[in-house]
Amino acid sequence: MEAYTGFAQVYELFMDNVPYEEWSRYLIHLLREYGVEDGIVLELGCGTGKMTRLLAQAGFDMIGIDNSEEMLQMAKDRDFFTGEPQEIFDCEAENLSDSRQEKDDFDILYLLQDMREFELYGTVRAVVSVCDSMNYILEEEELLQVFQLVNTYLDPGGIFIFDMNTIYKYREILGEAVICENREEGSFIWENFYSEEEQINQYDLTLFIQEENELYRKYEETHVQRGYEPERVKALLEQAGMEFVGMFDAFTKDPVQETSERIYFIAREKGK
């Protein structure tokens, strides 16, 4: 859970190929299909807030939670015109400063919290989590804990939608691959390792980013994710007290296949 702590800026640079707008349309369609047209929506693992802002633009009152202060600061800097960097609230579900000038006519509450122990002051219509944030939960017990917290903070009948990378993707697509990309402004090396026995995927990122003096600064981070069998995720949702609604091959309404690389799960609050 310590990923994305050292290079929020360069992370954004090399994630520009993620089709956030397309993903948001799919997510918004699912929310509305399951009865969430408006109201408060919580995003777990919001990062720099790209999806959070798109959901806010669609009319939802957004809360974003992430455990990276750098990521959240970037998210806040985009959402408001400010003269000085704003404080990120550390595990406190308080309102942001009223002195900031809003952009795009929406306000987003960002909270610096770990999704395994997040706290809110009230309930929300829906909870979402995308871009495989849930795969960073490496222990079943902790994933169950996240699901229990989600159930606690959902309105009666509220909806939980999240995605996960699959074991197939880790084993067959990423595997022991080395991925490199070179651009004018910098380059990166992605070295991937997958443990079939532990269902753990690790990738070491090395980035070289050009600075103003034309020298390059080196950044390094290690990310660890876990793949889960879909039926086990379903069982954990039900153990957390939720109603399992369904799962789809990502960005479709198709059933999950053996070759699915990303799965969307949908669950509903059915009592505390």
C-alpha positions in Angstrom: 0.0 0.0 0.0 3.0 2.3 -0.2 3.0 2.8 -4.0 2.7 6.2 -5.7 4.5 8.0 -2.8 7.5 9.5 -4.6 6.6 10.6 -8.1 3.0 11.7 -8.6 4.1 14.1 -11.3 5.8 11.5 -13.4 3.1 9.0 -12.8 0.7 11.3 -14.6 3.1 11.8 -17.4 3.2 8.1 -18.3 -0.4 7.3 -17.6 -1.7 9.6 -20.3 -2.7 6.6 -22.4 -5.4 5.5 -19.9 -8.8 6.3 -21.5 -10.3 7.9 -18.3 -13.2 9.5 -20.1 -14.2 6.2 -21.8 -13.9 4.4 -18.4 -15.9 7.1 -16.7 -18.8 6.7 -19.2 -18.9 3.0 -18.4 -18.8 3.6 -14.7 -21.5 6.3 -14.8 -23.7 4.0 -16.9 -23.4 1.3 -14.2 -24.1 3.7 -11.4 -27.3 5.0 -13.1 -28.4 1.5 -14.1 -28.3 0.5 -10.5 -30.2 3.5 -9.3 -27.5 6.1 -8.5 -28.4 9.2 -10.5 -26.9 11.7 -8.1 -25.9 12.2 -4.5 -22.6 11.5 -2.6 -20.2 9.0 -4.2 -17.0 7.9 -2.6 -14.0 6.9 -4.7 -11.4 4.7 -3.0 -7.9 5.0 -4.3 -8.6 8.2 -6.2 -5.0 9.1 -7.0 -4.7 12.4 -8.7 -8.4 12.6 -9.1 -8.9 12.2 -12.8 -11.9 9.8 -12.4 -13.1 11.8 -9.4 -13.4 14.9 -11.4 -15.2 13.2 -14.3 -17.8 11.8 -11.9 -18.2 15.2 -10.3 -18.8 16.7 -13.8 -21.5 14.1 -14.3 -23.3 15.5 -11.3 -22.2 13.4 -8.4 -21.0 15.0 -5.1 -17.6 13.4 -4.8 -15.3 12.3 -2.0 -11.9 11.0 -2.9 -9.8 8.9 -0.6 -6.1 8.0 -1.2 -3.1 7.2 1.0 -0.7 9.3 -1.1 -0.4 12.9 0.0 1.4 13.8 -3.3 -1.4 12.4 -5.4 -4.0 14.2 -3.4 -2.2 17.4 -3.6 -2.1 17.2 -7.4 -5.8 16.4 -7.4 -6.6 19.5 -5.2 -4.3 21.7 -7.3 -6.4 20.9 -10.3 -9.7 21.5 -8.7 -9.1 24.9 -7.2 -7.3 28.1 -7.9 -5.1 28.6 -4.8 -2.2 30.9 -4.0 -0.6 28.4 -1.7 -0.6 24.6 -1.5 -3.6 23.4 0.5 -3.4 21.0 3.4 -4.6 17.5 2.9 -6.8 16.3 5.7 -5.1 13.3 7.4 -7.8 10.8 8.4 -10.3 13.5 9.2 -13.5 13.8 7.3 -13.7 17.6 7.6 -14.8 20.1 5.1 -12.2 21.8 2.9 -11.4 25.5 3.4 -14.2 27.8 2.3 -11.7 30.4 1.2 -10.8 28.5 -2.0 -12.2 29.5 -5.4 -13.9 26.7 -7.1 -13.2 25.6 -10.6 -15.8 24.0 -13.0 -18.6 24.7 -10.4 -17.9 21.6 -8.4 -16.3 20.9 -5.0 -14.6 17.7 -4.1 -13.6 16.5 -0.7 -10.2 14.8 -0.7 -9.2 12.7 2.4 -5.7 11.3 3.1 -6.7 7.8 4.4 -5.9 4.2 4.0 -8.9 2.4 2.4 -8.4 -0.5 4.9 -9.4 1.8 7.7 -11.2 4.8 6.2 -13.7 6.9 8.2 -16.6 9.1 7.1 -19.0 11.2 9.0 -22.0 9.9 7.2 -23.2 7.4 4.5 -22.9 7.7 0.7 -25.1 6.6 -2.2 -22.3 4.7 -3.8 -18.6 3.7 -3.4 -16.4 3.1 -6.5 -12.8 2.0 -7.0 -11.1 1.7 -10.4 -7.7 1.3 -12.0 -7.1 -1.9 -10.0 -6.8 -0.1 -6.6 -8.3 -3.1 -4.9 -5.5 -5.3 -6.2 -3.1 -3.5 -3.8 -4.9 -5.2 -0.9 -2.6 -8.2 -0.5 -4.4 -10.2 2.3 -7.9 -11.6 2.1 -8.5 -10.5 5.7 -7.7 -6.9 4.7 -9.9 -7.1 1.6 -12.7 -8.3 3.7 -12.1 -5.4 6.1 -12.4 -2.9 3.2 -15.7 -4.6 2.1 -17.0 -4.4 5.6 -16.2 -0.7 5.8 -17.8 0.0 2.4 -21.0 -1.8 3.7 -20.9 0.3 6.8 -20.8 3.6 5.0 -23.2 2.9 2.2 -26.8 4.2 2.3 -29.4 1.4 2.6 -29.4 -0.3 -0.7 -26.3 1.7 -1.8 -24.1 0.4 -4.6 -20.4 -0.7 -4.6 -18.7 -0.9 -8.0 -15.0 -1.7 -8.3 -12.6 -3.3 -10.8 -9.7 -5.8 -10.4 -7.0 -7.0 -12.6 -7.3 -10.8 -13.1 -4.9 -13.6 -12.4 -4.9 -14.3 -16.1 -3.6 -10.8 -16.9 -0.8 -11.1 -14.3 0.2 -14.6 -15.4 -0.3 -14.5 -19.2 -0.1 -10.8 -20.2 2.4 -9.3 -17.8 4.2 -12.4 -16.5 8.0 -11.9 -16.5 7.8 -9.0 -19.0 10.1 -6.0 -19.3 8.3 -3.0 -20.8 10.2 0.1 -21.9 9.1 3.4 -23.4 11.2 6.3 -24.5 9.9 9.8 -25.0 11.4 13.3 -25.6 10.6 14.3 -22.0 11.7 11.0 -20.4 11.7 7.3 -20.4 10.7 4.4 -18.2 11.5 0.7 -17.6 8.8 -1.6 -16.1 10.2 -4.9 -14.9 7.4 -7.3 -14.0 7.5 -10.5 -11.9 4.6 -12.8 -11.1 4.4 -15.5 -8.4 1.9 -18.2 -9.3 2.0 -19.8 -5.9 1.3 -16.5 -4.0 -0.7 -14.9 -6.8 1.4 -11.8 -6.2 2.4 -9.5 -9.1 5.3 -7.1 -8.5 6.6 -4.5 -10.9 9.7 -2.3 -10.4 9.4 1.0 -12.2 12.5 3.1 -13.1 11.8 6.5 -14.7 14.2 9.1 -16.1 12.6 12.5 -16.4 14.2 15.5 -18.1 14.4 18.6 -16.0 14.8 22.2 -16.9 18.6 22.0 -17.1 18.3 19.1 -19.6 19.7 16.7 -17.0 17.6 13.6 -16.1 16.3 12.8 -12.7 15.9 9.1 -11.8 12.8 7.8 -10.0 12.3 4.3 -8.7 9.2 2.6 -7.2 8.1 -0.9 -6.5 4.4 -1.9 -6.8 2.9 -5.1 -5.5 -0.6 -6.3 -6.3 -2.5 -9.6 -5.8 -4.8 -11.4 -8.1 -8.0 -12.9 -6.7 -10.3 -15.6 -8.0 -13.6 -14.0 -8.9 -15.6 -16.4 -6.9 -13.4 -15.7 -3.8 -14.1 -12.0 -4.2 -17.8 -12.8 -4.4 -17.6 -14.8 -1.2 -15.8 -12.0 0.6 -18.4 -9.5 -0.4 -21.1 -11.7 0.9 -19.1 -12.4 4.1 -18.9 -8.6 4.6 -22.7 -8.5 4.7 -23.3 -7.3 1.1 -25.5 -8.6 -1.6 -23.5 -9.7 -4.6 -25.2 -8.3 -7.7 -22.9 -9.4 -10.5 -19.6 -9.1 -12.3 -18.7 -8.3 -15.9 -15.8 -8.5 -18.3 -14.6 -4.9 -18.0 -16.3 -2.2 -20.1 -18.9 -4.7 -21.4 -22.0 -6.5 -20.0 -20.4 -9.8 -21.0 -19.9 -12.6 -18.5 -16.4 -13.0 -17.1 -14.2 -15.2 -19.3 -11.1 -17.2 -18.5 -9.3 -14.6 -20.7 -10.8 -11.6 -19.0 -8.0 -9.1 -18.0 -10.1 -6.8 -15.9 -13.4 -7.5 -14.0 -16.0 -5.1 -12.7 -17.7 -6.3 -9.6 -21.1 -4.9 -8.3 -22.5 -5.3 -4.8 -25.3 -3.8 -2.8 -25.7 -2.8 0.8 -28.4 -5.0 2.4 -28.2 -4.2 6.1 -25.5 -3.5 8.7 
